[in-house]
């Protein structure tokens, strides 16, 4: 096994909008680095990175895939191929967290898409040096210059071509390096002189590039303005500094499918993107807030992803930031404060595992069957337990109720859901105490569909996803009095319990409560708890539609008893009966949960969003413009926004985001109440009918 020096490793995340060609590009990278000897294709499911049956079926990437690629004699680039579909942001976040650089892939025909904007924003947030690769230059409607103009318009003038294409669409055959003025043609990147027909464009774009590079360094700009020619070494050194400082983003081009332009992309990743040795690592638990990476320091390894497999078990993805982690060793989980046994370590290339004796600082690998360790944990030394910042995952925005399809599936569901949460930190599971449903939450409808398919394939779970029930409440609007007498005579001891009760409405949102003000012993004190128990059980199901009752005070004020026939059960029945009778008399109404919602959208979508919110019975309370986007605050009934993640994506083409939290309960309008009650009655009738 070849080991690579820390300064010769590059961890590079591949990012794009879905369909820009990352997977084909990854395949070409592996081919050019000698890892594979045949180019796989997405259409026939033979690529290295998309090996999951669901990926092959859907023809899109669903998982983060690790692709270690040796380059030259002594460099290794760990490419992290990420899904382009926006619902699968958790995989993207994991890839970003453990990379020092990025390649943003843009389709030469489609240009800038919403996913491109999103991954650019992620790189900006992480201050990640990056390259842009304009892919699919062989495709119909491909236009390099139009795409460059769109990139510069959206992301700024710091995005500069360092290459120009030779030909376009079906005549695309290679690229010109603007720094060297050399051409690199065909799949072998054969070096030659740049075509005469491109000299005008080469001069124009090279001048802009050289000027931007010169501005990085005072000595270079002085030399440049003095009319002196800058050497290739000076330009390369300054460009490297500019890229790593985020002042220039080089634009390269090629075709992953046709395997053109790949050697220059690999060379650029090595030359311009930083190595792990150049970073300061944020930690807690050490003598200082950061450490320098190295082999001799304390071990600090981040578990950035977990994969659940019914046969292999749990597979933990590791990024070593400091020190060396050995196969078959005992280490310390600093996050959980527990020891952990490390088995055989592997490097991973797609689904292929290669055993290694150790992983050193800067590198990425996997280990199976860790006991206490989960995604986000730091593994290290017990005598110096350093903690690394975990992966930052977004909060779920879309929920569904999970129903097992068969009795057998009931037994499987708990384990399958737990394993999915372990594997995907953007999946949350909870049991709704009001509706009794098991709720699964994620990033979107497609995300949950993928999770459901994954559970079926990995754990044999048949599950149906439905819109969650709304946890309505019932209350009363006027005070009332009710009397209920439970009497039964069947020979021997009879049954007798007599309760007189007052009901009072409390403020909406207040829990229902029981009180008593019996005087004179008409109901003995020892029966008060039985009455209270009956009332509390009655509060669980209202008379309007069977929803829990809130905001009601039930007061026992009188009644009667029989010295022989009365019992606790009789007064419990009487208490429940009096409550039910009183609720029906007190003008019951339905209450619904109201949510606080914050929607963030580009300014041009503001009108459409507000119009849509108005159709959802929302009350817009404020609007805050910020950097070309508007933050819209509103309150809206939960029943209207159960599928808001889908609606928002449709309205904004995926450019909007939102957060939502519970606020309070409000009265449901009468016409909607009628519909809810009718649906509830039909539901109960269907259950009763079997």
C-alpha positions in Angstrom: 0.0 0.0 0.0 1.4 3.4 -1.0 1.2 6.0 1.6 1.2 9.7 0.7 2.7 12.6 2.4 0.3 15.0 4.1 1.2 17.8 1.7 0.5 15.6 -1.3 -3.1 14.7 -0.4 -6.0 16.6 -1.7 -9.6 16.1 -0.4 -11.9 17.5 -3.1 -15.7 17.5 -3.1 -17.5 17.4 -6.4 -20.6 19.6 -6.4 -23.3 20.5 -9.0 -26.9 20.7 -9.9 -28.4 17.3 -10.6 -27.6 16.2 -14.2 -24.5 18.3 -14.7 -22.4 15.1 -15.2 -20.5 14.6 -12.0 -20.8 10.8 -12.1 -19.5 10.6 -15.7 -16.8 13.0 -14.7 -15.9 10.9 -11.7 -15.6 7.9 -13.9 -13.3 9.7 -16.3 -11.2 10.8 -13.4 -10.7 7.2 -12.2 -9.9 6.1 -15.8 -7.3 8.8 -16.2 -5.7 8.0 -12.9 -5.4 4.3 -13.8 -7.8 3.1 -11.2 -10.2 1.6 -13.7 -9.4 0.4 -17.2 -12.9 0.9 -18.7 -15.3 3.8 -18.5 -18.6 2.9 -17.0 -21.9 4.6 -17.9 -24.7 6.0 -15.9 -27.3 4.6 -18.4 -26.2 1.0 -18.0 -25.5 1.3 -14.2 -21.8 0.5 -14.5 -20.2 3.5 -12.9 -18.0 3.2 -9.9 -19.6 5.9 -7.7 -23.3 5.1 -8.4 -23.4 1.4 -7.3 -26.4 1.5 -5.1 -29.4 -0.4 -6.7 -31.6 2.7 -6.1 -29.0 4.9 -7.9 -28.9 2.5 -10.8 -32.7 2.4 -10.9 -33.2 6.2 -10.7 -30.1 7.1 -12.7 -29.1 9.8 -10.2 -26.6 9.8 -7.3 -28.1 9.3 -3.9 -25.0 8.8 -1.8 -21.7 10.4 -1.1 -19.1 8.3 -2.8 -15.4 8.3 -2.0 -13.0 8.0 -5.0 -9.3 8.0 -4.1 -7.3 8.8 -7.2 -3.5 8.7 -7.4 -2.0 11.3 -9.7 1.5 11.4 -10.8 4.2 9.7 -8.7 3.4 11.0 -5.3 -0.1 12.7 -5.2 -3.4 11.3 -4.1 -6.7 13.1 -4.6 -9.7 11.9 -2.6 -12.6 13.0 -4.7 -16.0 13.0 -2.8 -18.8 12.6 -5.4 -22.0 14.1 -4.0 -25.6 13.9 -5.1 -26.9 16.9 -7.1 -30.5 16.5 -6.1 -31.4 19.2 -3.5 -33.3 16.8 -1.2 -30.0 14.9 -0.5 -28.2 17.8 1.0 -27.1 15.7 4.0 -24.6 13.9 1.8 -23.4 17.2 0.3 -22.8 18.6 3.8 -20.8 15.6 4.8 -18.6 15.9 1.8 -18.1 19.6 2.3 -17.1 19.1 6.0 -14.1 16.9 5.2 -12.8 18.6 2.1 -10.2 21.4 1.7 -11.3 22.2 -1.9 -14.2 21.8 -4.3 -14.9 21.4 -8.0 -18.2 22.9 -9.0 -19.4 21.2 -12.2 -21.6 23.2 -14.6 -23.3 21.9 -17.7 -22.2 23.8 -20.8 -25.7 23.5 -22.2 -27.9 24.2 -19.2 -25.6 26.7 -17.6 -26.2 28.1 -14.1 -29.0 26.2 -12.3 -30.5 26.4 -8.9 -28.3 23.6 -7.6 -25.3 25.5 -8.9 -26.3 28.5 -6.8 -26.8 26.4 -3.7 -23.4 24.6 -3.8 -21.7 27.9 -4.5 -23.4 29.3 -1.4 -22.2 26.3 0.6 -18.6 26.9 -0.6 -18.8 30.5 0.3 -20.1 29.6 3.8 -17.2 27.2 4.3 -14.6 29.5 2.7 -13.7 26.6 0.5 -11.2 27.2 -2.4 -12.8 25.9 -5.6 -12.5 25.3 -9.3 -15.3 25.4 -11.8 -15.5 22.8 -14.5 -17.7 23.5 -17.5 -18.7 19.9 -18.5 -20.5 18.4 -21.4 -18.8 20.6 -24.1 -19.7 17.8 -26.5 -23.4 18.2 -25.9 -25.9 19.8 -28.3 -26.5 23.5 -27.4 -23.2 23.6 -25.4 -21.8 27.1 -25.3 -18.7 27.8 -23.2 -18.7 31.6 -23.6 -22.4 32.0 -22.7 -21.8 29.8 -19.6 -18.8 31.8 -18.6 -20.8 35.0 -18.9 -23.5 33.5 -16.7 -21.0 32.3 -14.1 -19.4 35.8 -13.9 -22.8 37.5 -13.8 -24.0 35.3 -10.9 -20.8 34.7 -8.9 -18.6 37.7 -9.8 -15.6 38.6 -12.0 -13.2 36.6 -9.8 -14.4 33.5 -11.8 -11.9 33.5 -14.7 -11.3 31.0 -17.5 -7.8 29.4 -17.4 -8.7 27.3 -20.4 -10.6 27.8 -23.7 -12.3 24.9 -25.6 -11.2 23.8 -29.0 -14.4 23.3 -31.0 -17.9 22.9 -29.5 -20.6 20.3 -29.5 -19.8 17.6 -32.0 -16.5 19.3 -33.0 -15.2 19.6 -29.4 -11.8 18.0 -29.3 -9.7 19.6 -26.6 -8.7 22.6 -24.6 -6.1 25.4 -24.6 -4.2 26.3 -21.4 -4.3 30.1 -21.3 -1.1 30.2 -19.1 1.0 28.2 -21.4 -0.9 28.9 -24.7 -0.6 25.2 -25.4 -3.4 23.0 -26.7 -4.3 19.6 -25.3 -6.3 17.5 -27.7 -8.2 14.2 -27.5 -8.5 11.7 -24.7 -4.8 11.5 -24.4 -4.5 15.3 -23.9 -1.8 15.4 -26.7 0.1 18.7 -26.3 0.5 21.0 -29.3 0.2 24.6 -30.4 -3.0 26.4 -30.0 -5.1 26.7 -33.2 -4.7 30.0 -35.1 -8.4 30.5 -35.2 -8.4 30.9 -31.4 -5.6 33.4 -31.1 -7.9 36.4 -30.7 -9.9 34.8 -27.9 -6.7 33.5 -26.3 -5.2 36.9 -26.2 -8.3 38.5 -24.8 -9.0 36.0 -22.0 -5.3 35.6 -21.2 -4.8 39.3 -20.7 -7.7 39.4 -18.2 -6.4 36.4 -16.4 -2.8 37.7 -16.2 -4.0 41.1 -14.9 -6.1 39.5 -12.2 -3.2 37.2 -11.1 -0.8 40.2 -11.1 -3.1 42.1 -8.8 -2.6 39.5 -6.1 1.1 40.5 -5.6 2.5 44.1 -5.4 5.7 43.1 -7.2 3.9 41.4 -10.0 1.5 44.2 -10.6 4.4 46.7 -10.7 6.1 44.4 -13.2 2.9 43.9 -15.3 2.1 47.6 -15.4 5.7 48.3 -16.4 5.1 46.2 -19.5 7.3 43.2 -18.5 6.2 39.7 -19.3 5.4 37.6 -16.2 7.0 34.1 -16.2 4.9 30.9 -16.1 6.4 30.2 -12.7 5.4 33.6 -11.4 1.8 33.3 -12.8 1.4 29.8 -11.4 2.6 30.6 -8.0 0.5 33.7 -7.7 -2.6 31.9 -9.1 -2.2 29.2 -6.5 -2.1 31.8 -3.8 -5.1 33.6 -5.3 -7.2 30.4 -5.5 -6.4 29.3 -2.0 -7.2 32.8 -0.7 -10.6 32.8 -2.5 -9.6 35.7 -4.8 -9.8 33.8 -8.0 -11.9 30.9 -9.1 -10.4 29.2 -12.2 -12.8 28.0 -14.9 -11.8 24.8 -16.7 -13.7 22.9 -19.3 -14.0 19.5 -20.9 -16.3 16.5 -21.2 -16.5 13.7 -18.7 -18.4 11.5 -21.0 -15.9 11.9 -23.9 -12.9 11.9 -21.5 -11.5 15.2 -22.7 -9.8 17.8 -20.5 -9.4 15.5 -17.5 -5.6 15.5 -17.1 -5.7 19.3 -16.8 -8.4 19.2 -14.2 -6.4 16.7 -12.1 -3.3 18.8 -12.5 -5.2 21.9 -11.5 -6.6 20.2 -8.4 -3.1 19.3 -7.3 -1.6 22.7 -8.2 -4.2 25.1 -7.0 -6.3 23.5 -4.3 -4.8 23.3 -0.8 -3.6 20.1 1.0 -4.6 19.2 4.5 -1.2 20.3 5.7 -2.2 24.0 5.0 -5.2 24.0 7.3 -5.7 25.0 10.9 -8.0 22.4 12.6 -10.7 23.8 15.0 -10.9 21.6 18.1 -12.2 21.7 21.6 -10.6 20.0 24.6 -7.0 21.0 23.6 -4.6 23.6 25.0 -5.5 25.9 22.1 -8.7 26.3 19.9 -6.8 24.9 16.8 -4.1 22.4 16.0 -1.9 21.9 13.0 -2.3 18.5 11.2 0.5 16.1 11.4 1.3 12.4 12.1 2.9 13.1 15.5 0.0 14.9 17.1 -2.8 13.6 19.2 -5.3 11.5 17.2 -8.3 13.5 16.0 -10.6 11.6 13.6 -14.1 12.7 12.5 -16.8 10.2 11.7 -18.6 12.1 8.9 -21.0 9.5 7.5 -22.5 6.2 8.5 -23.8 3.5 6.2 -26.2 0.8 7.5 -26.0 -2.6 5.9 -28.1 -5.6 7.0 -25.1 -8.0 6.4 -21.9 -6.0 7.0 -23.5 -3.9 9.8 -22.6 -0.3 10.4 -19.9 1.2 8.2 -18.3 4.4 9.6 -16.6 6.9 7.3 -13.5 8.4 8.8 -11.5 11.6 8.1 -8.2 11.7 10.0 -7.2 15.3 10.9 -4.3 14.6 13.2 -2.3 11.6 14.2 -2.5 8.0 12.9 -5.3 5.5 13.4 -4.3 1.8 13.3 -6.3 -1.2 12.3 -7.2 -3.5 15.2 -6.6 -1.0 17.9 -8.4 0.5 21.0 -9.2 4.2 20.8 -11.4 6.7 22.6 -14.7 8.2 21.5 -14.2 11.7 22.8 -17.7 12.7 22.0 -19.3 10.0 24.1 -16.6 9.5 26.6 -16.3 5.7 25.9 -13.7 3.3 24.6 -14.1 1.9 21.1 -12.5 -1.1 19.4 -11.3 -0.4 15.8 -11.3 -3.5 13.6 -9.8 -3.6 10.0 -9.5 -0.2 8.3 -10.2 0.2 4.6 -10.0 2.7 1.9 -13.1 2.9 -0.2 -13.5 3.4 -3.9 -17.2 3.3 -4.7 -18.3 0.0 -3.1 -14.8 -1.6 -3.3 -13.0 -1.9 0.0 -9.2 -2.2 0.2 -7.8 -3.2 3.6 -5.1 -0.9 5.0 -3.0 -1.2 8.1 -3.5 2.4 9.1 -4.9 5.8 8.1 -2.7 8.8 8.5 -3.5 12.5 9.0 -5.2 14.0 5.9 -6.6 10.7 4.6 -10.1 9.2 4.4 -11.2 5.6 5.0 -13.9 3.4 6.6 -14.2 0.9 9.4 -17.1 -1.6 10.1 -19.1 -2.4 13.2 -18.2 0.3 15.6 -20.2 -0.1 18.8 -20.9 3.3 20.4 -19.8 5.6 17.6 -22.2 7.6 15.4 -21.9 10.3 12.7 -20.4 13.5 14.1 -18.3 11.7 16.8 -14.6 12.3 17.2 -12.3 9.4 17.8 -8.9 10.0 19.5 -6.7 9.3 22.5 -8.1 8.9 26.0 -5.2 10.8 27.5 -5.8 13.8 25.2 -9.4 13.6 24.0 -9.8 16.3 21.3 -13.2 17.0 19.8 -13.8 18.2 16.2 -16.8 20.2 15.1 -19.4 17.7 13.7 -21.0 17.9 10.3 -23.7 20.6 10.3 -26.9 19.1 8.9 -30.0 21.0 8.0 -33.3 20.6 10.0 -36.0 18.5 8.3 -38.8 20.5 6.6 -41.1 17.7 5.3 -42.8 15.0 7.3 -44.9 11.9 6.6 -46.6 9.3 8.7 -45.2 5.8 8.4 -47.6 2.8 8.3 -46.4 -0.8 8.1 -48.1 -2.7 5.3 -48.4 -6.0 7.2 -48.2 -7.4 10.7 -44.7 -8.7 9.9 -43.7 -5.2 9.0 -44.8 -3.9 12.4 -42.0 -6.0 14.0 -39.4 -4.8 11.4 -40.3 -1.1 11.5 -38.6 0.0 14.7 -35.2 -1.4 13.8 -35.3 -0.2 10.2 -36.2 3.3 11.2 -33.5 3.4 13.8 -30.9 2.3 11.2 -32.0 4.9 8.8 -31.6 7.7 11.4 -28.1 6.3 12.1 -27.3 6.4 8.4 -28.9 9.7 7.5 -28.7 12.6 10.1 -31.3 14.6 8.1 -33.9 11.9 8.9 -35.8 12.4 12.2 -38.2 9.9 13.8 -40.8 10.7 16.5 -44.1 9.3 17.7 -46.9 11.9 17.8 -48.5 11.6 21.2 -51.8 13.1 19.9 -52.4 11.1 16.8 -50.3 8.0 17.7 -48.6 8.1 14.4 -44.9 7.4 13.8 -43.7 10.5 12.0 -40.6 10.5 9.7 -39.2 13.9 8.7 -36.6 14.8 6.1 -35.6 17.3 3.5 -38.4 16.6 0.9 -40.8 14.2 -0.7 -38.1 12.5 -2.8 -35.8 12.2 0.2 -38.4 10.3 2.2 -39.3 8.2 -0.9 -35.6 7.2 -1.1 -35.5 6.4 2.6 -38.6 4.2 2.2 -37.1 2.4 -0.8 -33.9 1.9 1.2 -35.7 0.4 4.1 -37.5 -2.0 1.8 -34.3 -3.1 0.1 -32.0 -3.3 3.1 -34.4 -4.5 5.8 -37.4 -5.9 3.9 -39.7 -3.4 5.4 -43.0 -2.7 3.6 -44.1 0.8 4.6 -46.6 3.3 3.3 -46.0 7.0 3.7 -49.1 9.2 4.3 -49.7 12.8 5.1 -49.6 13.1 8.9 -52.9 13.7 10.8 -53.4 17.2 12.2 -53.5 17.2 16.0 -56.8 19.2 16.3 -58.2 20.0 19.7 -61.8 20.6 21.0 -63.0 23.2 23.5 -66.2 24.9 24.6 -67.3 28.5 24.2 -69.9 29.0 27.0 -70.3 27.8 30.6 -72.9 25.1 31.3 -74.1 22.7 33.9 -74.6 19.0 33.4 -76.0 16.2 35.5 -75.4 12.5 35.0 -76.8 9.6 37.1 -75.4 6.1 36.7 -77.9 3.6 38.1 -78.1 -0.1 37.5 -80.0 -2.8 39.4 -79.3 -6.4 38.4 -80.1 -8.3 41.7 -77.9 -8.2 44.7 -75.8 -5.0 44.9 -76.7 -2.4 42.3 -74.7 0.4 40.8 -75.2 4.0 41.7 -73.3 7.2 41.1 -74.7 10.7 40.7 -72.7 13.7 39.5 -73.6 17.3 39.0 -70.9 19.3 37.2 -70.2 22.8 36.0 -68.1 23.4 32.9 -66.2 26.7 32.3 -64.2 27.7 29.2 -60.5 28.6 29.9 -58.2 30.6 27.7 -57.4 28.7 24.4 -54.3 26.7 24.9 -54.8 26.1 28.6 -54.8 22.5 29.7 -58.1 21.2 30.8 -58.5 20.6 34.6 -60.7 19.2 37.2 -61.9 20.9 40.4 -64.5 20.2 43.1 -66.6 22.4 45.4 -68.9 19.9 47.0 -70.4 20.9 50.3 -72.4 18.9 52.8 -71.0 15.5 51.8 -73.5 14.9 49.0 -70.6 13.1 47.3 -68.2 11.6 49.7 -64.6 12.7 49.4 -63.3 9.2 48.7 -65.2 9.3 45.4 -63.6 12.6 44.2 -60.6 10.8 42.6 -62.9 8.4 40.7 -64.9 11.3 39.3 -61.6 13.1 38.4 -60.4 9.9 36.6 -63.6 9.7 34.6 -63.4 13.4 33.7 -59.7 13.1 32.6 -60.5 10.1 30.5 -63.4 12.0 28.9 -61.0 14.9 28.1 -59.1 12.6 25.8 -62.0 12.4 23.3 -64.3 15.3 22.6 -67.9 15.1 21.4 -67.4 17.1 18.2 -64.9 14.9 16.3 -63.2 12.8 19.0 -60.2 15.1 19.4 -58.6 15.8 22.9 -60.4 18.5 24.9 -58.4 21.6 26.1 -59.3 24.8 27.8 -62.1 23.4 30.0 -62.5 23.4 33.7 -64.8 20.7 35.0 -66.1 21.4 38.5 -67.9 18.8 40.6 -70.3 20.7 42.8 -73.0 18.3 43.8 -74.5 14.8 43.4 -75.6 11.9 45.5 -74.6 8.4 46.5 -76.0 5.2 47.8 -74.4 3.7 50.9 -74.5 0.2 49.4 -74.7 0.5 45.6 -72.1 3.3 45.1 -68.5 2.5 44.2 -65.5 4.1 42.5 -66.3 2.7 39.1 -69.9 4.1 39.4 -68.6 7.6 40.0 -66.0 7.3 37.3 -68.7 6.4 34.8 -70.9 9.3 36.1 -68.0 11.8 35.9 -67.3 10.8 32.3 -71.0 10.9 31.5 -71.5 14.4 33.0 -68.5 15.7 31.1 -69.7 14.4 27.8 -73.2 15.8 28.3 -71.8 19.2 29.3 -69.4 19.4 26.4 -72.3 18.8 24.0 -74.3 21.6 25.6 -71.4 24.2 25.7 -71.2 25.0 22.0 -68.1 22.9 21.3 -65.6 24.2 18.7 -62.6 22.8 16.9 -59.1 24.2 17.4 -56.1 23.8 15.0 -52.4 24.3 15.5 -50.9 27.5 14.1 -47.3 27.5 12.9 -44.8 30.3 12.8 -43.2 30.1 9.3 -40.2 32.0 7.9 -39.8 31.8 4.1 -36.6 33.1 2.4 -36.9 33.7 -1.3 -35.3 35.7 -4.1 -37.0 39.1 -4.4 -38.7 38.2 -7.7 -40.7 35.4 -6.1 -42.0 37.5 -3.2 -45.4 38.3 -4.7 -46.1 34.7 -5.7 -45.1 33.5 -2.2 -47.4 36.0 -0.4 -50.2 35.2 -2.8 -49.8 31.5 -2.1 -49.6 32.0 1.7 -52.9 34.0 1.5 -54.6 31.0 -0.1 -53.4 29.0 2.8 -55.2 31.2 5.4 -51.8 32.7 6.5 -51.3 36.0 8.2 -48.1 37.7 6.9 -46.6 39.6 9.8 -43.4 41.0 8.3 -41.0 41.2 5.4 -37.2 41.8 5.7 -35.1 42.3 2.5 -31.5 41.1 2.7 -28.9 40.7 -0.1 -31.5 40.3 -2.9 -33.7 38.0 -0.9 -36.8 38.6 1.2 -37.5 37.0 4.6 -41.3 36.6 4.9 -42.7 36.0 8.4 -46.2 34.6 8.7 -48.5 32.5 10.8 -50.4 29.7 9.1 -52.5 26.7 10.0 -50.5 23.4 10.1 -53.2 21.8 8.0 -52.4 24.1 5.1 -48.6 23.6 5.0 -48.1 19.9 5.5 -46.6 19.8 2.0 -45.2 23.3 1.9 -41.7 22.0 1.0 -43.2 20.8 -2.3 -45.2 23.9 -2.9 -42.2 26.2 -2.2 -39.9 24.3 -4.5 -42.5 24.5 -7.3 -43.0 28.2 -6.9 -39.3 29.2 -6.7 -37.8 26.4 -8.8 -36.0 25.3 -5.6 -34.5 28.7 -4.7 -36.6 29.2 -1.6 -36.1 27.9 1.9 -38.3 27.9 5.0 -38.4 27.0 8.7 -41.5 26.3 10.7 -42.3 26.0 14.4 -45.4 25.6 16.5 -47.0 28.8 17.8 -50.4 28.3 19.3 -53.9 26.9 18.8 -56.8 28.9 17.1 -60.4 28.3 16.3 -61.1 26.5 13.1 -63.5 28.4 10.8 -67.0 26.9 10.8 -67.1 25.8 7.2 -63.8 24.0 7.6 -64.9 22.5 10.9 -67.9 20.9 9.2 -65.6 19.3 6.6 -63.2 18.0 9.3 -66.1 16.5 11.4 -67.6 14.8 8.4 -64.2 13.3 7.4 -63.6 12.1 11.0 -67.1 10.5 11.2 -66.5 8.7 7.8 -63.1 7.5 9.1 -64.6 6.1 12.3 -67.4 4.4 10.3 -64.8 2.8 8.0 -62.9 1.5 11.0 -66.0 0.1 12.6 -67.0 -1.6 9.4 -63.6 -3.3 9.3 
